Amino acid sequence: MPPHSLSDWKVILPYWLSEEKWRAFAMLGGIIGLSFLYVRTAVWFGKWNQSFFDAMFAFRAQDCLSLLPSYLLMAALSSAIYVFQVYLTQVLSMRWRLWNTRIYLRQYLSNETYYRLEHGQEQADNPDQRIADDLSQMTIWTLKLGLDAIQAVTTLISFSIVLWDIGGTLSFSWHGHAIHIPGYLFLGTVLATLFTSLVLERFGGPLVGANYRQQHYDADLRAGLMDVRRNSEQIAFYGGEEAENLRFSRYLAHIATNWRSVVTYTWRANFITNFFHETASCLLWVMLIPKLLAHTLTVGLYSRTNAAFMQARNSLQWFIDNYTDLATLRSILQRLNEFERVVAHPFEKGITRHTLSSGDVQIENLILKRPDGSVLTTLPNLTLHAGERWMISGPSGIGKSTLLRALAGLWGYGSGTLSFDTKHAMFVPQRPYVPDGTSLRQVLSYPTTPDHYDTQAYESVLKSVNLACYISRLDDVADWSQIFSPGEEQRLAIARVLLFRPRVVFLDEATSALDEENETLLYSVLTTHLPQATLVSVAHHANLRRFHQHEILLSPKGALIQPISETEAASGSTTASC
Ligand SMILES: Nc1ncnc2c1ncn2[C@@H]1O[C@H](COP(=O)(O)OP(=O)(O)OP(=O)(O)O)[C@@H](O)[C@H]1O
């Protein structure tokens, strides 16, 4: 957890400086205006109380009855003000949340941030929770607590004047000195509240850190459950229930251990808050003794003083009452701040990429390193000419996938330059991405939109990779990742390549889930449909060598560049089924 600092609060600012700021300030102004009006009605209620109780205890029944309509009117007015204020607050909160979420999503889904957050050196746990929950909580709590604070200040000012007026000056002599304390009722209330606030911060302070950790552990539990949902089949095949139970026991143990700290600090804070609440009335009674002795305290005056004291005390103890909520908000702000810090952290850019306008791929002075700086492998200066087919091989863990990540701009550890037509290149990973809850057209056209290609094109590519049986389901919306087998997913990924028709295709064990026959089919389709494309494959299977003309054999000592003999390079077509 980052150290708590004032800078945590800066995540609140951007919306109030954005293009929406004038509308936001207008709404905030409206809410604050309504809050002033609401306090004003409370002052009227106070005055009404004094008139009513003085009339009541003077047995002036007619006066009491005549005061009732004005009470009803004030009640209706104050309710209307309150309802409208809540409505405006909800609208502002939602607008703020939407604005913030859009910004966060844009940051998250650009420059491969979503990838870096999972695989980079600097990581922020559970970004989903930060974007979906923390942002919403931040706007709700900031507005609630901020507006309550403003209302508390307004109330305090209004009723401090009343308390100051009614309280008058306390005069007494001490060691022969005449002491006069003007507005003593007000001063007594302020001092008692300040003292309690200091005690509270001293004993309840660690609640912020404990809340921060609690959110982190809760999010881990949720992410773990999502993991099980996503990998249910794998877990079931392994019979991994026990292992999963053990994992969740650990999450629960974290939650339970931290929860004890939360409870300890919460009860401390609550005890202090409650003690202050309960003893505040005694404080008023003690402070009113001089008035009682001077016979200047009427029932009506007591009622008004009590109401004003309660209002002033309530507003002064805003910090005390909202301490635990403030602690929650502070921990949410810390989580958002940490997210922003990690997102803004510069991406390692030792390896640079340039765009070419031809189908060539140029590799210059390339050294691939691990994040800790140790060298994985090196490559000589090399040009893969347009239309050539290259195979990357080497022992497991040598850096084959890392080379493709560097080509895709996802790996910056190392040095050197990679150049190719980045706009017309396509990367095919081992596990293709199959978005759920979409039509098959959308799955196939990903990452473009379905209207990018006509129906004929979809049908044709499905036939080519032998998924013709899905043609009738092009417009079905389904969780396709649950429907396709891993081999079908890989065939679908090749169908995507055929649709997109890239100039350069990078395949990272893209046919590993298929049997030899089907693997051969996909490579045959690729080479016959895209004869001009430059093909770079990471592949283990020897039967794929014949589809390539050159090999880059990676080893710890460097890369060996060698041709693949003519006799190996032959293609054949075969069949596959859905
Ligand atoms: N995010 C990362 N942080 C630290 N090390 C990493 C990271 N990603 C990969 N590595 C390391 O880099 C090395 C190369 O990994 P890579 O996936 O490129 O190997 P590979 O040659 O493709 O292996 P395989 O043939 O088994 O797929 C491995 O030792 C791996 O542990």
Ligand as a Chemical Component Dictionary entry (heavy atoms), coordinates in Angstrom:
data_LIG
# 
_chem_comp.id                   LIG 
_chem_comp.type                 NON-POLYMER 
_chem_comp.pdbx_formal_charge   0 
_chem_comp.three_letter_code    LIG 
# 
loop_
_chem_comp_atom.comp_id 
_chem_comp_atom.atom_id 
_chem_comp_atom.alt_atom_id 
_chem_comp_atom.type_symbol 
_chem_comp_atom.charge 
_chem_comp_atom.model_Cartn_x 
_chem_comp_atom.model_Cartn_y 
_chem_comp_atom.model_Cartn_z 
_chem_comp_atom.pdbx_ordinal 
LIG N1  N1  N 0 6.527  -11.401 -17.852 1  
LIG C1  C1  C 0 7.651  -12.099 -17.656 2  
LIG N2  N2  N 0 8.433  -11.836 -16.596 3  
LIG C2  C2  C 0 9.574  -12.524 -16.379 4  
LIG N3  N3  N 0 10.025 -13.498 -17.194 5  
LIG C3  C3  C 0 9.298  -13.804 -18.277 6  
LIG C4  C4  C 0 8.068  -13.135 -18.556 7  
LIG N4  N4  N 0 7.556  -13.661 -19.697 8  
LIG C5  C5  C 0 8.439  -14.632 -20.108 9  
LIG N5  N5  N 0 9.467  -14.705 -19.251 10 
LIG C6  C6  C 0 10.610 -15.617 -19.339 11 
LIG O1  O1  O 0 11.220 -15.470 -20.593 12 
LIG C7  C7  C 0 11.708 -16.716 -21.037 13 
LIG C8  C8  C 0 11.269 -16.973 -22.475 14 
LIG O2  O2  O 0 9.888  -17.224 -22.501 15 
LIG P1  P1  P 0 9.128  -17.584 -23.849 16 
LIG O3  O3  O 0 7.692  -17.718 -23.543 17 
LIG O4  O4  O 0 9.510  -16.601 -24.885 18 
LIG O5  O5  O 0 9.761  -18.981 -24.206 19 
LIG P2  P2  P 0 9.493  -19.909 -25.460 20 
LIG O6  O6  O 0 10.780 -20.089 -26.162 21 
LIG O7  O7  O 0 8.350  -19.395 -26.279 22 
LIG O8  O8  O 0 9.077  -21.231 -24.705 23 
LIG P3  P3  P 0 8.052  -22.385 -25.144 24 
LIG O9  O9  O 0 8.643  -23.073 -26.340 25 
LIG O10 O10 O 0 8.029  -23.282 -23.972 26 
LIG O11 O11 O 0 6.735  -21.743 -25.433 27 
LIG C9  C9  C 0 11.224 -17.761 -20.056 28 
LIG O12 O12 O 0 12.286 -18.092 -19.196 29 
LIG C10 C10 C 0 10.121 -17.060 -19.297 30 
LIG O13 O13 O 0 10.070 -17.503 -17.975 31 
# 
loop_
_chem_comp_bond.comp_id 
_chem_comp_bond.atom_id_1 
_chem_comp_bond.atom_id_2 
_chem_comp_bond.value_order 
_chem_comp_bond.pdbx_ordinal 
LIG N1  C1  SING 1  
LIG C1  N2  SING 2  
LIG C1  C4  DOUB 3  
LIG N2  C2  DOUB 4  
LIG C2  N3  SING 5  
LIG N3  C3  DOUB 6  
LIG C3  C4  SING 7  
LIG C3  N5  SING 8  
LIG C4  N4  SING 9  
LIG N4  C5  DOUB 10 
LIG C5  N5  SING 11 
LIG N5  C6  SING 12 
LIG C6  O1  SING 13 
LIG C6  C10 SING 14 
LIG O1  C7  SING 15 
LIG C7  C8  SING 16 
LIG C7  C9  SING 17 
LIG C8  O2  SING 18 
LIG O2  P1  SING 19 
LIG P1  O3  DOUB 20 
LIG P1  O4  SING 21 
LIG P1  O5  SING 22 
LIG O5  P2  SING 23 
LIG P2  O6  DOUB 24 
LIG P2  O7  SING 25 
LIG P2  O8  SING 26 
LIG O8  P3  SING 27 
LIG P3  O9  DOUB 28 
LIG P3  O10 SING 29 
LIG P3  O11 SING 30 
LIG C9  O12 SING 31 
LIG C9  C10 SING 32 
LIG C10 O13 SING 33 
# 
